[in-house]
């Protein structure tokens, strides 16, 4: 990997801990064609593909198209990754693992999958988490240590793991084994439109300990909104979204290009993925 230029190296130092290096962009995307596409492909074959699956696929396609955004800062180094891995939080309330409240699942090498394969793998891993059977190589040992060790010892273990994850050699091994380069959450999904309340945006403070990602994506519930279509006001289903990026990794101009690609994929998923059987990274 080529050495970052002097501006990027300065930003790595300038925005380093304890400062917050993340910038949040809020936007909405017209999902009229995405909804129609999902209805059509779900009528053809299993597994069922949801809008959230499509969003994850759009993230995979976007980060392949803009590889400078598919990375993270480890210590004082910018590390870019060849493959896209998406982490997603899992709500465990009401499940067999409700005492844990929250977990995380992930899909690695997203670019090698089709949208249908992504849907199948995500759904299967979500079910495993809700059964209390985490499969992620990081989540399993953390849960085991946390449940068996006293609280003070558990914090010591987390601090030690965090320090190791920010060293050159151990950090590279750690992140390769995780297979995660970005994250997706349903920020604001609890706010349901229709009762005079619309979701407009969020500013999420990402943690700078243990697991750091260069980008974070959030979506909410689709809302019918009045928007201009060919210069005429029209009601369209709009998906509120946010894109959070590490300013040490990319700047505003590149972030705008990332958002544009993501929105273009969602606005015309057939062009990107065909009938859901085309590799996401193609």
Secondary structure, DSSP 8 states (H G I E B T S, - for coil): -----HHHHHHHHHT-TTS--EEEEEEEEE-HHHHHHHHHHHTTSSS---HHHHHHHHHHHHHHH-GGGSEEEETTEEEE-SS--EEEEEE-TTSTTGGG-EEEEEE--GGGS-HHHHHHHHHHHHHHHHTT----TTHHHHHHHHHHS-HHHHHHHHHHHHHHHTSHHHHHHHHHHH---EEEE-TTTTS-TTSS------------SS---SEEEEE---EEEEEEETTEEEEEEEEEEEEEEETTT--HHHHHHHHHHHHHHHHTHHHHHTTTTS-TT-
